[in-house]
Amino acid sequence: MVPRVMPRVFITANAGVRYGLMLLLLTCLAACSPKFERPNLTVVGIEMQGGNFLQQNFLVKFQVQNPNDRALPVSGLHAELNVGGQRIASGVSNRAFVVPPMGQSEFDMTISANVAMALLQLANRHADSVDYDVTGAASLDLPFLHDLPFHQTGSLSLNSLTH
């Protein structure tokens, strides 16, 4: 007579315990993760710094409002401006700063633009306004959020530029 081998029930039970512990750990991590509201990033000023017909440099001032109860360490930023569907300006900055909890900070960065080409393109349009959008992201030094993307859109009245 051949001896019968008993099934190993403890392997299945052990795997179930492991899965249960992993589920419990993931639930605890989700419950303990910090509540974080996205900061607001807005353009508050633009100043011409110089340039020539083909390239102009602008100093763009941004304001970051932090609605959270912890500091927001920003390690850099990149941005791009599109007018009428065409990219006319872009820039990057690796200057680090910290936005205080429940506070705001302003910082500036230089962007390079080709406004002459944009004006030539706009001259060929027979519209009263042109659409624009600003896109980019702030690089954050946080373990749970590395990039804070932003995208603002609007319309610029061409009639207001000629008056």
BASE-735761 format. One record per atom (N, C-alpha, C, O): residue number from 1; residue in one letter; atom name; x, y, z. Coordinates in steps of 0.1 Angstrom, whole numbers. Layout:
N
{NUM; "A"; "CA"; {X; Y; Z}} ...
This chain:
163
{1; "M"; "N"; {8; -12; 0}} {1; "M"; "CA"; {0; 0; 0}} {1; "M"; "C"; {9; 12; 0}} {1; "M"; "O"; {19; 13; 7}} {2; "V"; "N"; {5; 22; -8}} {2; "V"; "CA"; {13; 34; -10}} {2; "V"; "C"; {8; 45; 1}} {2; "V"; "O"; {-4; 47; 2}} {3; "P"; "N"; {17; 51; 8}} {3; "P"; "CA"; {12; 60; 18}} {3; "P"; "C"; {7; 73; 11}} {3; "P"; "O"; {12; 77; 1}} {4; "R"; "N"; {-4; 78; 17}} {4; "R"; "CA"; {-10; 90; 12}} {4; "R"; "C"; {-3; 102; 17}} {4; "R"; "O"; {0; 103; 29}} {5; "V"; "N"; {-1; 112; 8}} {5; "V"; "CA"; {5; 124; 12}} {5; "V"; "C"; {-6; 134; 15}} {5; "V"; "O"; {-15; 136; 7}} {6; "M"; "N"; {-6; 140; 27}} {6; "M"; "CA"; {-16; 150; 31}} {6; "M"; "C"; {-13; 163; 24}} {6; "M"; "O"; {-2; 167; 23}} {7; "P"; "N"; {-24; 170; 20}} {7; "P"; "CA"; {-22; 183; 13}} {7; "P"; "C"; {-16; 193; 24}} {7; "P"; "O"; {-20; 192; 35}} {8; "R"; "N"; {-9; 202; 19}} {8; "R"; "CA"; {-3; 212; 28}} {8; "R"; "C"; {-12; 224; 29}} {8; "R"; "O"; {-11; 233; 21}} {9; "V"; "N"; {-20; 224; 38}} {9; "V"; "CA"; {-30; 234; 40}} {9; "V"; "C"; {-24; 247; 46}} {9; "V"; "O"; {-28; 258; 44}} {10; "F"; "N"; {-13; 245; 53}} {10; "F"; "CA"; {-6; 256; 59}} {10; "F"; "C"; {0; 266; 49}} {10; "F"; "O"; {1; 278; 52}} {11; "I"; "N"; {3; 261; 37}} {11; "I"; "CA"; {8; 270; 27}} {11; "I"; "C"; {-3; 280; 23}} {11; "I"; "O"; {0; 292; 21}} {12; "T"; "N"; {-15; 275; 20}} {12; "T"; "CA"; {-26; 283; 16}} {12; "T"; "C"; {-30; 293; 28}} {12; "T"; "O"; {-32; 304; 25}} {13; "A"; "N"; {-30; 288; 40}} {13; "A"; "CA"; {-33; 296; 51}} {13; "A"; "C"; {-22; 307; 53}} {13; "A"; "O"; {-26; 319; 56}} {14; "N"; "N"; {-10; 304; 51}} {14; "N"; "CA"; {1; 313; 52}} {14; "N"; "C"; {0; 324; 41}} {14; "N"; "O"; {2; 336; 44}} {15; "A"; "N"; {-3; 320; 29}} {15; "A"; "CA"; {-5; 330; 18}} {15; "A"; "C"; {-16; 339; 21}} {15; "A"; "O"; {-16; 351; 19}} {16; "G"; "N"; {-27; 334; 27}} {16; "G"; "CA"; {-39; 342; 30}} {16; "G"; "C"; {-35; 352; 41}} {16; "G"; "O"; {-40; 364; 41}} {17; "V"; "N"; {-27; 348; 51}} {17; "V"; "CA"; {-22; 357; 61}} {17; "V"; "C"; {-14; 368; 55}} {17; "V"; "O"; {-15; 380; 59}} {18; "R"; "N"; {-5; 365; 46}} {18; "R"; "CA"; {4; 375; 40}} {18; "R"; "C"; {-5; 385; 32}} {18; "R"; "O"; {-2; 397; 33}} {19; "Y"; "N"; {-14; 380; 24}} {19; "Y"; "CA"; {-23; 389; 17}} {19; "Y"; "C"; {-31; 398; 26}} {19; "Y"; "O"; {-33; 410; 23}} {20; "G"; "N"; {-35; 392; 37}} {20; "G"; "CA"; {-43; 400; 47}} {20; "G"; "C"; {-34; 411; 53}} {20; "G"; "O"; {-39; 423; 55}} {21; "L"; "N"; {-22; 408; 56}} {21; "L"; "CA"; {-12; 418; 62}} {21; "L"; "C"; {-9; 429; 52}} {21; "L"; "O"; {-8; 440; 55}} {22; "M"; "N"; {-7; 425; 39}} {22; "M"; "CA"; {-4; 435; 29}} {22; "M"; "C"; {-16; 444; 27}} {22; "M"; "O"; {-14; 456; 25}} {23; "L"; "N"; {-28; 439; 27}} {23; "L"; "CA"; {-40; 447; 26}} {23; "L"; "C"; {-42; 457; 38}} {23; "L"; "O"; {-45; 468; 36}} {24; "L"; "N"; {-39; 452; 50}} {24; "L"; "CA"; {-39; 460; 62}} {24; "L"; "C"; {-29; 471; 61}} {24; "L"; "O"; {-32; 482; 65}} {25; "L"; "N"; {-17; 468; 57}} {25; "L"; "CA"; {-6; 478; 55}} {25; "L"; "C"; {-10; 488; 45}} {25; "L"; "O"; {-8; 500; 48}} {26; "L"; "N"; {-15; 484; 34}} {26; "L"; "CA"; {-19; 494; 23}} {26; "L"; "C"; {-30; 503; 28}} {26; "L"; "O"; {-31; 515; 25}} {27; "T"; "N"; {-40; 498; 36}} {27; "T"; "CA"; {-51; 505; 42}} {27; "T"; "C"; {-45; 516; 51}} {27; "T"; "O"; {-50; 527; 52}} {28; "C"; "N"; {-36; 511; 60}} {28; "C"; "CA"; {-30; 521; 70}} {28; "C"; "C"; {-22; 532; 62}} {28; "C"; "O"; {-23; 543; 66}} {29; "L"; "N"; {-15; 528; 52}} {29; "L"; "CA"; {-7; 539; 45}} {29; "L"; "C"; {-17; 548; 38}} {29; "L"; "O"; {-14; 560; 38}} {30; "A"; "N"; {-28; 544; 33}} {30; "A"; "CA"; {-37; 553; 26}} {30; "A"; "C"; {-44; 562; 37}} {30; "A"; "O"; {-46; 574; 34}} {31; "A"; "N"; {-47; 557; 48}} {31; "A"; "CA"; {-53; 565; 59}} {31; "A"; "C"; {-43; 575; 65}} {31; "A"; "O"; {-47; 586; 69}} {32; "C"; "N"; {-30; 571; 65}} {32; "C"; "CA"; {-20; 580; 71}} {32; "C"; "C"; {-14; 590; 61}} {32; "C"; "O"; {-7; 599; 65}} {33; "S"; "N"; {-17; 589; 48}} {33; "S"; "CA"; {-11; 598; 39}} {33; "S"; "C"; {-16; 612; 41}} {33; "S"; "O"; {-28; 614; 44}} {34; "P"; "N"; {-7; 622; 40}} {34; "P"; "CA"; {-11; 635; 43}} {34; "P"; "C"; {-21; 641; 33}} {34; "P"; "O"; {-21; 638; 21}} {35; "K"; "N"; {-31; 649; 38}} {35; "K"; "CA"; {-40; 655; 29}} {35; "K"; "C"; {-33; 667; 23}} {35; "K"; "O"; {-27; 675; 30}} {36; "F"; "N"; {-34; 668; 10}} {36; "F"; "CA"; {-26; 679; 3}} {36; "F"; "C"; {-35; 685; -7}} {36; "F"; "O"; {-41; 679; -16}} {37; "E"; "N"; {-37; 698; -6}} {37; "E"; "CA"; {-44; 706; -16}} {37; "E"; "C"; {-34; 712; -26}} {37; "E"; "O"; {-23; 717; -22}} {38; "R"; "N"; {-37; 712; -39}} {38; "R"; "CA"; {-28; 718; -49}} {38; "R"; "C"; {-27; 733; -47}} {38; "R"; "O"; {-37; 740; -45}} {39; "P"; "N"; {-14; 738; -47}} {39; "P"; "CA"; {-12; 752; -46}} {39; "P"; "C"; {-17; 759; -58}} {39; "P"; "O"; {-18; 753; -69}} {40; "N"; "N"; {-19; 772; -57}} {40; "N"; "CA"; {-23; 781; -69}} {40; "N"; "C"; {-11; 788; -74}} {40; "N"; "O"; {-3; 794; -66}} {41; "L"; "N"; {-8; 788; -87}} {41; "L"; "CA"; {3; 795; -93}} {41; "L"; "C"; {-3; 804; -104}} {41; "L"; "O"; {-10; 800; -113}} {42; "T"; "N"; {0; 817; -102}} {42; "T"; "CA"; {-5; 827; -111}} {42; "T"; "C"; {7; 837; -116}} {42; "T"; "O"; {16; 839; -108}} {43; "V"; "N"; {5; 842; -128}} {43; "V"; "CA"; {15; 852; -133}} {43; "V"; "C"; {10; 866; -127}} {43; "V"; "O"; {-2; 869; -129}} {44; "V"; "N"; {19; 873; -121}} {44; "V"; "CA"; {16; 886; -115}} {44; "V"; "C"; {23; 897; -122}} {44; "V"; "O"; {20; 909; -119}} {45; "G"; "N"; {33; 895; -130}} {45; "G"; "CA"; {39; 906; -137}} {45; "G"; "C"; {49; 901; -148}} {45; "G"; "O"; {54; 890; -147}} {46; "I"; "N"; {50; 909; -158}} {46; "I"; "CA"; {59; 906; -169}} {46; "I"; "C"; {67; 919; -173}} {46; "I"; "O"; {61; 930; -175}} {47; "E"; "N"; {80; 918; -173}} {47; "E"; "CA"; {88; 930; -176}} {47; "E"; "C"; {98; 926; -187}} {47; "E"; "O"; {105; 916; -186}} {48; "M"; "N"; {99; 935; -197}} {48; "M"; "CA"; {109; 933; -208}} {48; "M"; "C"; {123; 935; -203}} {48; "M"; "O"; {126; 945; -197}} {49; "Q"; "N"; {132; 926; -206}} {49; "Q"; "CA"; {146; 927; -201}} {49; "Q"; "C"; {155; 931; -213}} {49; "Q"; "O"; {167; 934; -210}} {50; "G"; "N"; {151; 929; -225}} {50; "G"; "CA"; {160; 932; -236}} {50; "G"; "C"; {158; 922; -247}} {50; "G"; "O"; {151; 913; -246}} {51; "G"; "N"; {166; 924; -258}} {51; "G"; "CA"; {165; 915; -269}} {51; "G"; "C"; {167; 922; -282}} {51; "G"; "O"; {171; 934; -283}} {52; "N"; "N"; {163; 915; -293}} {52; "N"; "CA"; {164; 920; -306}} {52; "N"; "C"; {151; 916; -314}} {52; "N"; "O"; {142; 912; -307}} {53; "F"; "N"; {151; 918; -327}} {53; "F"; "CA"; {140; 915; -335}} {53; "F"; "C"; {136; 900; -334}} {53; "F"; "O"; {124; 897; -334}} {54; "L"; "N"; {145; 891; -333}} {54; "L"; "CA"; {142; 877; -333}} {54; "L"; "C"; {140; 871; -320}} {54; "L"; "O"; {133; 861; -319}} {55; "Q"; "N"; {146; 877; -309}} {55; "Q"; "CA"; {144; 871; -296}} {55; "Q"; "C"; {143; 882; -285}} {55; "Q"; "O"; {151; 891; -285}} {56; "Q"; "N"; {133; 881; -277}} {56; "Q"; "CA"; {132; 890; -266}} {56; "Q"; "C"; {132; 882; -252}} {56; "Q"; "O"; {128; 871; -252}} {57; "N"; "N"; {138; 888; -242}} {57; "N"; "CA"; {138; 882; -229}} {57; "N"; "C"; {129; 890; -220}} {57; "N"; "O"; {129; 902; -219}} {58; "F"; "N"; {121; 883; -212}} {58; "F"; "CA"; {111; 888; -203}} {58; "F"; "C"; {114; 883; -189}} {58; "F"; "O"; {117; 871; -188}} {59; "L"; "N"; {112; 891; -179}} {59; "L"; "CA"; {112; 886; -165}} {59; "L"; "C"; {98; 885; -161}} {59; "L"; "O"; {90; 894; -160}} {60; "V"; "N"; {94; 872; -159}} {60; "V"; "CA"; {80; 869; -155}} {60; "V"; "C"; {80; 866; -140}} {60; "V"; "O"; {87; 858; -135}} {61; "K"; "N"; {71; 873; -133}} {61; "K"; "CA"; {69; 871; -119}} {61; "K"; "C"; {57; 863; -116}} {61; "K"; "O"; {46; 866; -121}} {62; "F"; "N"; {59; 852; -108}} {62; "F"; "CA"; {48; 843; -104}} {62; "F"; "C"; {46; 844; -90}} {62; "F"; "O"; {54; 848; -82}} {63; "Q"; "N"; {33; 841; -86}} {63; "Q"; "CA"; {30; 840; -72}} {63; "Q"; "C"; {24; 826; -69}} {63; "Q"; "O"; {16; 821; -77}} {64; "V"; "N"; {29; 820; -58}} {64; "V"; "CA"; {24; 807; -54}} {64; "V"; "C"; {17; 808; -41}} {64; "V"; "O"; {23; 814; -31}} {65; "Q"; "N"; {5; 804; -40}} {65; "Q"; "CA"; {-3; 804; -28}} {65; "Q"; "C"; {-4; 790; -23}} {65; "Q"; "O"; {-8; 781; -30}} {66; "N"; "N"; {0; 787; -11}} {66; "N"; "CA"; {0; 774; -5}} {66; "N"; "C"; {-11; 773; 6}} {66; "N"; "O"; {-10; 778; 16}} {67; "P"; "N"; {-22; 765; 2}} {67; "P"; "CA"; {-33; 764; 12}} {67; "P"; "C"; {-31; 753; 22}} {67; "P"; "O"; {-40; 749; 29}} {68; "N"; "N"; {-19; 747; 23}} {68; "N"; "CA"; {-16; 736; 31}} {68; "N"; "C"; {-10; 740; 45}} {68; "N"; "O"; {-5; 751; 46}} {69; "D"; "N"; {-10; 731; 54}} {69; "D"; "CA"; {-5; 734; 67}} {69; "D"; "C"; {10; 729; 69}} {69; "D"; "O"; {15; 729; 80}} {70; "R"; "N"; {16; 727; 57}} {70; "R"; "CA"; {31; 723; 57}} {70; "R"; "C"; {37; 731; 46}} {70; "R"; "O"; {31; 735; 36}} {71; "A"; "N"; {50; 734; 48}} {71; "A"; "CA"; {58; 742; 38}} {71; "A"; "C"; {58; 735; 24}} {71; "A"; "O"; {58; 722; 24}} {72; "L"; "N"; {60; 743; 14}} {72; "L"; "CA"; {60; 737; 0}} {72; "L"; "C"; {74; 741; -6}} {72; "L"; "O"; {76; 752; -10}} {73; "P"; "N"; {83; 731; -6}} {73; "P"; "CA"; {96; 733; -11}} {73; "P"; "C"; {97; 732; -27}} {73; "P"; "O"; {95; 721; -32}} {74; "V"; "N"; {99; 743; -34}} {74; "V"; "CA"; {99; 743; -48}} {74; "V"; "C"; {114; 743; -53}} {74; "V"; "O"; {122; 751; -48}} {75; "S"; "N"; {117; 733; -61}} {75; "S"; "CA"; {132; 732; -65}} {75; "S"; "C"; {134; 737; -80}} {75; "S"; "O"; {145; 738; -84}} {76; "G"; "N"; {123; 741; -87}} {76; "G"; "CA"; {125; 746; -101}} {76; "G"; "C"; {112; 747; -108}} {76; "G"; "O"; {101; 744; -102}} {77; "L"; "N"; {112; 753; -120}} {77; "L"; "CA"; {100; 756; -127}} {77; "L"; "C"; {103; 756; -142}} {77; "L"; "O"; {114; 760; -146}} {78; "H"; "N"; {94; 751; -150}} {78; "H"; "CA"; {95; 753; -165}} {78; "H"; "C"; {81; 758; -170}} {78; "H"; "O"; {71; 754; -165}} {79; "A"; "N"; {81; 767; -180}} {79; "A"; "CA"; {69; 772; -185}} {79; "A"; "C"; {70; 775; -200}} {79; "A"; "O"; {81; 777; -205}} {80; "E"; "N"; {58; 775; -206}} {80; "E"; "CA"; {57; 777; -221}} {80; "E"; "C"; {45; 785; -224}} {80; "E"; "O"; {34; 783; -218}} {81; "L"; "N"; {46; 795; -233}} {81; "L"; "CA"; {34; 804; -237}} {81; "L"; "C"; {31; 801; -251}} {81; "L"; "O"; {40; 802; -260}} {82; "N"; "N"; {19; 798; -254}} {82; "N"; "CA"; {14; 796; -267}} {82; "N"; "C"; {3; 806; -271}} {82; "N"; "O"; {-6; 809; -263}} {83; "V"; "N"; {5; 812; -282}} {83; "V"; "CA"; {-5; 822; -287}} {83; "V"; "C"; {-10; 818; -300}} {83; "V"; "O"; {-2; 816; -310}} {84; "G"; "N"; {-23; 817; -302}} {84; "G"; "CA"; {-29; 813; -314}} {84; "G"; "C"; {-24; 799; -318}} {84; "G"; "O"; {-24; 796; -330}} {85; "G"; "N"; {-21; 791; -309}} {85; "G"; "CA"; {-17; 777; -312}} {85; "G"; "C"; {-2; 776; -315}} {85; "G"; "O"; {3; 765; -317}} {86; "Q"; "N"; {5; 787; -315}} {86; "Q"; "CA"; {20; 787; -317}} {86; "Q"; "C"; {28; 790; -305}} {86; "Q"; "O"; {24; 799; -297}} {87; "R"; "N"; {38; 782; -302}} {87; "R"; "CA"; {47; 785; -291}} {87; "R"; "C"; {55; 797; -294}} {87; "R"; "O"; {62; 798; -304}} {88; "I"; "N"; {54; 807; -285}} {88; "I"; "CA"; {62; 819; -287}} {88; "I"; "C"; {72; 822; -276}} {88; "I"; "O"; {81; 830; -277}} {89; "A"; "N"; {70; 815; -264}} {89; "A"; "CA"; {79; 818; -253}} {89; "A"; "C"; {81; 805; -245}} {89; "A"; "O"; {72; 797; -243}} {90; "S"; "N"; {93; 804; -239}} {90; "S"; "CA"; {95; 793; -229}} {90; "S"; "C"; {107; 797; -220}} {90; "S"; "O"; {115; 805; -223}} {91; "G"; "N"; {107; 790; -209}} {91; "G"; "CA"; {118; 793; -199}} {91; "G"; "C"; {119; 782; -189}} {91; "G"; "O"; {109; 775; -186}} {92; "V"; "N"; {130; 781; -182}} {92; "V"; "CA"; {132; 772; -171}} {92; "V"; "C"; {140; 780; -160}} {92; "V"; "O"; {147; 789; -162}} {93; "S"; "N"; {138; 775; -148}} {93; "S"; "CA"; {145; 781; -136}} {93; "S"; "C"; {148; 769; -126}} {93; "S"; "O"; {139; 761; -124}} {94; "N"; "N"; {160; 769; -121}} {94; "N"; "CA"; {163; 759; -111}} {94; "N"; "C"; {166; 766; -97}} {94; "N"; "O"; {172; 760; -88}} {95; "R"; "N"; {161; 778; -96}} {95; "R"; "CA"; {162; 785; -83}} {95; "R"; "C"; {152; 780; -73}} {95; "R"; "O"; {140; 780; -76}} {96; "A"; "N"; {157; 775; -62}} {96; "A"; "CA"; {148; 769; -52}} {96; "A"; "C"; {143; 779; -42}} {96; "A"; "O"; {150; 789; -39}} {97; "F"; "N"; {131; 777; -37}} {97; "F"; "CA"; {125; 786; -27}} {97; "F"; "C"; {114; 777; -20}} {97; "F"; "O"; {110; 767; -24}} {98; "V"; "N"; {110; 783; -8}} {98; "V"; "CA"; {100; 776; 0}} {98; "V"; "C"; {88; 785; 2}} {98; "V"; "O"; {90; 796; 6}} {99; "V"; "N"; {76; 779; -1}} {99; "V"; "CA"; {64; 787; 2}} {99; "V"; "C"; {59; 783; 16}} {99; "V"; "O"; {58; 771; 19}} {100; "P"; "N"; {58; 792; 25}} {100; "P"; "CA"; {54; 789; 39}} {100; "P"; "C"; {40; 783; 40}} {100; "P"; "O"; {32; 785; 31}} {101; "P"; "N"; {37; 775; 50}} {101; "P"; "CA"; {24; 769; 52}} {101; "P"; "C"; {14; 780; 53}} {101; "P"; "O"; {16; 791; 59}} {102; "M"; "N"; {2; 778; 46}} {102; "M"; "CA"; {-9; 788; 46}} {102; "M"; "C"; {-4; 802; 42}} {102; "M"; "O"; {-9; 812; 47}} {103; "G"; "N"; {6; 802; 33}} {103; "G"; "CA"; {11; 815; 29}} {103; "G"; "C"; {14; 816; 14}} {103; "G"; "O"; {9; 807; 6}} {104; "Q"; "N"; {21; 826; 10}} {104; "Q"; "CA"; {24; 828; -4}} {104; "Q"; "C"; {38; 833; -6}} {104; "Q"; "O"; {44; 839; 3}} {105; "S"; "N"; {43; 830; -18}} {105; "S"; "CA"; {57; 835; -22}} {105; "S"; "C"; {56; 840; -36}} {105; "S"; "O"; {49; 834; -44}} {106; "E"; "N"; {65; 849; -39}} {106; "E"; "CA"; {66; 854; -53}} {106; "E"; "C"; {81; 850; -57}} {106; "E"; "O"; {90; 851; -50}} {107; "F"; "N"; {82; 847; -70}} {107; "F"; "CA"; {95; 844; -76}} {107; "F"; "C"; {94; 848; -90}} {107; "F"; "O"; {84; 849; -96}} {108; "D"; "N"; {106; 850; -96}} {108; "D"; "CA"; {106; 853; -110}} {108; "D"; "C"; {116; 844; -118}} {108; "D"; "O"; {124; 838; -113}} {109; "M"; "N"; {113; 844; -131}} {109; "M"; "CA"; {122; 836; -140}} {109; "M"; "C"; {122; 843; -153}} {109; "M"; "O"; {113; 851; -157}} {110; "T"; "N"; {133; 841; -161}} {110; "T"; "CA"; {135; 847; -174}} {110; "T"; "C"; {129; 838; -184}} {110; "T"; "O"; {133; 826; -184}} {111; "I"; "N"; {121; 843; -194}} {111; "I"; "CA"; {117; 835; -205}} {111; "I"; "C"; {121; 842; -218}} {111; "I"; "O"; {122; 854; -218}} {112; "S"; "N"; {124; 834; -228}} {112; "S"; "CA"; {128; 839; -241}} {112; "S"; "C"; {116; 837; -250}} {112; "S"; "O"; {109; 827; -250}} {113; "A"; "N"; {114; 848; -258}} {113; "A"; "CA"; {102; 848; -267}} {113; "A"; "C"; {106; 853; -281}} {113; "A"; "O"; {116; 859; -283}} {114; "N"; "N"; {97; 850; -290}} {114; "N"; "CA"; {98; 856; -303}} {114; "N"; "C"; {85; 863; -306}} {114; "N"; "O"; {77; 858; -313}} {115; "V"; "N"; {84; 875; -300}} {115; "V"; "CA"; {72; 882; -302}} {115; "V"; "C"; {70; 887; -316}} {115; "V"; "O"; {58; 888; -320}} {116; "A"; "N"; {81; 890; -323}} {116; "A"; "CA"; {80; 895; -337}} {116; "A"; "C"; {73; 885; -346}} {116; "A"; "O"; {64; 889; -354}} {117; "M"; "N"; {76; 872; -344}} {117; "M"; "CA"; {70; 862; -352}} {117; "M"; "C"; {55; 861; -348}} {117; "M"; "O"; {46; 859; -357}} {118; "A"; "N"; {52; 862; -336}} {118; "A"; "CA"; {38; 861; -331}} {118; "A"; "C"; {30; 873; -337}} {118; "A"; "O"; {18; 871; -341}} {119; "L"; "N"; {36; 885; -337}} {119; "L"; "CA"; {29; 896; -343}} {119; "L"; "C"; {27; 895; -358}} {119; "L"; "O"; {16; 899; -363}} {120; "L"; "N"; {36; 889; -365}} {120; "L"; "CA"; {35; 887; -379}} {120; "L"; "C"; {23; 877; -382}} {120; "L"; "O"; {16; 878; -391}} {121; "Q"; "N"; {22; 866; -373}} {121; "Q"; "CA"; {12; 857; -375}} {121; "Q"; "C"; {-2; 863; -372}} {121; "Q"; "O"; {-12; 860; -379}} {122; "L"; "N"; {-2; 872; -362}} {122; "L"; "CA"; {-15; 878; -358}} {122; "L"; "C"; {-19; 888; -368}} {122; "L"; "O"; {-31; 890; -370}} {123; "A"; "N"; {-10; 894; -375}} {123; "A"; "CA"; {-13; 904; -386}} {123; "A"; "C"; {-21; 897; -397}} {123; "A"; "O"; {-29; 904; -404}} {124; "N"; "N"; {-18; 885; -399}} {124; "N"; "CA"; {-25; 877; -410}} {124; "N"; "C"; {-39; 873; -406}} {124; "N"; "O"; {-47; 868; -415}} {125; "R"; "N"; {-43; 874; -394}} {125; "R"; "CA"; {-56; 870; -389}} {125; "R"; "C"; {-66; 882; -390}} {125; "R"; "O"; {-62; 893; -389}} {126; "H"; "N"; {-78; 878; -392}} {126; "H"; "CA"; {-89; 888; -393}} {126; "H"; "C"; {-98; 886; -381}} {126; "H"; "O"; {-110; 884; -383}} {127; "A"; "N"; {-93; 885; -369}} {127; "A"; "CA"; {-101; 883; -357}} {127; "A"; "C"; {-99; 894; -347}} {127; "A"; "O"; {-89; 901; -348}} {128; "D"; "N"; {-109; 895; -338}} {128; "D"; "CA"; {-108; 905; -328}} {128; "D"; "C"; {-101; 901; -316}} {128; "D"; "O"; {-97; 909; -307}} {129; "S"; "N"; {-98; 888; -314}} {129; "S"; "CA"; {-91; 883; -303}} {129; "S"; "C"; {-83; 871; -307}} {129; "S"; "O"; {-85; 865; -317}} {130; "V"; "N"; {-74; 867; -298}} {130; "V"; "CA"; {-65; 855; -300}} {130; "V"; "C"; {-65; 848; -287}} {130; "V"; "O"; {-64; 853; -276}} {131; "D"; "N"; {-65; 834; -288}} {131; "D"; "CA"; {-64; 826; -276}} {131; "D"; "C"; {-50; 823; -272}} {131; "D"; "O"; {-41; 823; -281}} {132; "Y"; "N"; {-47; 822; -259}} {132; "Y"; "CA"; {-34; 819; -254}} {132; "Y"; "C"; {-35; 809; -243}} {132; "Y"; "O"; {-46; 807; -237}} {133; "D"; "N"; {-24; 802; -241}} {133; "D"; "CA"; {-24; 793; -229}} {133; "D"; "C"; {-9; 793; -224}} {133; "D"; "O"; {0; 793; -232}} {134; "V"; "N"; {-8; 792; -211}} {134; "V"; "CA"; {4; 790; -204}} {134; "V"; "C"; {4; 777; -197}} {134; "V"; "O"; {-5; 773; -190}} {135; "T"; "N"; {14; 769; -200}} {135; "T"; "CA"; {16; 755; -194}} {135; "T"; "C"; {29; 754; -188}} {135; "T"; "O"; {39; 761; -192}} {136; "G"; "N"; {31; 744; -179}} {136; "G"; "CA"; {43; 741; -173}} {136; "G"; "C"; {42; 734; -160}} {136; "G"; "O"; {31; 728; -158}} {137; "A"; "N"; {52; 733; -153}} {137; "A"; "CA"; {51; 726; -140}} {137; "A"; "C"; {62; 731; -130}} {137; "A"; "O"; {73; 735; -135}} {138; "A"; "N"; {59; 731; -118}} {138; "A"; "CA"; {68; 734; -107}} {138; "A"; "C"; {73; 721; -102}} {138; "A"; "O"; {66; 712; -99}} {139; "S"; "N"; {86; 720; -100}} {139; "S"; "CA"; {92; 708; -95}} {139; "S"; "C"; {93; 709; -79}} {139; "S"; "O"; {98; 719; -74}} {140; "L"; "N"; {87; 700; -73}} {140; "L"; "CA"; {86; 700; -58}} {140; "L"; "C"; {95; 690; -52}} {140; "L"; "O"; {97; 679; -57}} {141; "D"; "N"; {100; 693; -40}} {141; "D"; "CA"; {108; 684; -32}} {141; "D"; "C"; {100; 678; -21}} {141; "D"; "O"; {103; 679; -9}} {142; "L"; "N"; {90; 670; -26}} {142; "L"; "CA"; {81; 663; -16}} {142; "L"; "C"; {80; 649; -20}} {142; "L"; "O"; {81; 645; -32}} {143; "P"; "N"; {79; 639; -11}} {143; "P"; "CA"; {80; 625; -14}} {143; "P"; "C"; {67; 621; -21}} {143; "P"; "O"; {67; 611; -28}} {144; "F"; "N"; {56; 627; -19}} {144; "F"; "CA"; {43; 623; -25}} {144; "F"; "C"; {39; 631; -37}} {144; "F"; "O"; {29; 628; -43}} {145; "L"; "N"; {46; 642; -40}} {145; "L"; "CA"; {42; 650; -52}} {145; "L"; "C"; {55; 656; -57}} {145; "L"; "O"; {61; 665; -51}} {146; "H"; "N"; {59; 652; -69}} {146; "H"; "CA"; {72; 657; -75}} {146; "H"; "C"; {70; 669; -85}} {146; "H"; "O"; {78; 678; -85}} {147; "D"; "N"; {59; 668; -92}} {147; "D"; "CA"; {56; 679; -102}} {147; "D"; "C"; {42; 685; -99}} {147; "D"; "O"; {33; 677; -97}} {148; "L"; "N"; {41; 698; -100}} {148; "L"; "CA"; {29; 705; -98}} {148; "L"; "C"; {26; 712; -112}} {148; "L"; "O"; {30; 723; -114}} {149; "P"; "N"; {18; 705; -121}} {149; "P"; "CA"; {16; 711; -134}} {149; "P"; "C"; {6; 722; -133}} {149; "P"; "O"; {-3; 722; -124}} {150; "F"; "N"; {7; 731; -142}} {150; "F"; "CA"; {-3; 742; -143}} {150; "F"; "C"; {-6; 745; -157}} {150; "F"; "O"; {2; 742; -166}} {151; "H"; "N"; {-18; 750; -160}} {151; "H"; "CA"; {-23; 753; -173}} {151; "H"; "C"; {-34; 764; -172}} {151; "H"; "O"; {-44; 762; -166}} {152; "Q"; "N"; {-31; 775; -177}} {152; "Q"; "CA"; {-40; 787; -177}} {152; "Q"; "C"; {-43; 790; -192}} {152; "Q"; "O"; {-34; 791; -200}} {153; "T"; "N"; {-55; 793; -195}} {153; "T"; "CA"; {-59; 797; -208}} {153; "T"; "C"; {-67; 810; -207}} {153; "T"; "O"; {-72; 814; -197}} {154; "G"; "N"; {-68; 817; -219}} {154; "G"; "CA"; {-75; 829; -219}} {154; "G"; "C"; {-76; 834; -234}} {154; "G"; "O"; {-71; 828; -243}} {155; "S"; "N"; {-82; 846; -235}} {155; "S"; "CA"; {-83; 852; -248}} {155; "S"; "C"; {-78; 867; -246}} {155; "S"; "O"; {-82; 873; -237}} {156; "L"; "N"; {-70; 871; -256}} {156; "L"; "CA"; {-65; 885; -256}} {156; "L"; "C"; {-72; 893; -267}} {156; "L"; "O"; {-71; 889; -278}} {157; "S"; "N"; {-78; 904; -263}} {157; "S"; "CA"; {-84; 913; -273}} {157; "S"; "C"; {-74; 920; -281}} {157; "S"; "O"; {-66; 927; -275}} {158; "L"; "N"; {-74; 918; -294}} {158; "L"; "CA"; {-65; 926; -303}} {158; "L"; "C"; {-69; 940; -304}} {158; "L"; "O"; {-60; 948; -307}} {159; "N"; "N"; {-81; 944; -302}} {159; "N"; "CA"; {-86; 958; -303}} {159; "N"; "C"; {-80; 966; -291}} {159; "N"; "O"; {-77; 977; -293}} {160; "S"; "N"; {-78; 959; -280}} {160; "S"; "CA"; {-72; 967; -268}} {160; "S"; "C"; {-57; 970; -270}} {160; "S"; "O"; {-52; 979; -264}} {161; "L"; "N"; {-51; 962; -279}} {161; "L"; "CA"; {-36; 964; -281}} {161; "L"; "C"; {-34; 976; -291}} {161; "L"; "O"; {-24; 983; -290}} {162; "T"; "N"; {-44; 979; -299}} {162; "T"; "CA"; {-42; 990; -309}} {162; "T"; "C"; {-47; 1004; -303}} {162; "T"; "O"; {-45; 1014; -309}} {163; "H"; "N"; {-54; 1004; -292}} {163; "H"; "CA"; {-59; 1016; -286}} {163; "H"; "C"; {-51; 1021; -275}} {163; "H"; "O"; {-54; 1031; -269}} 
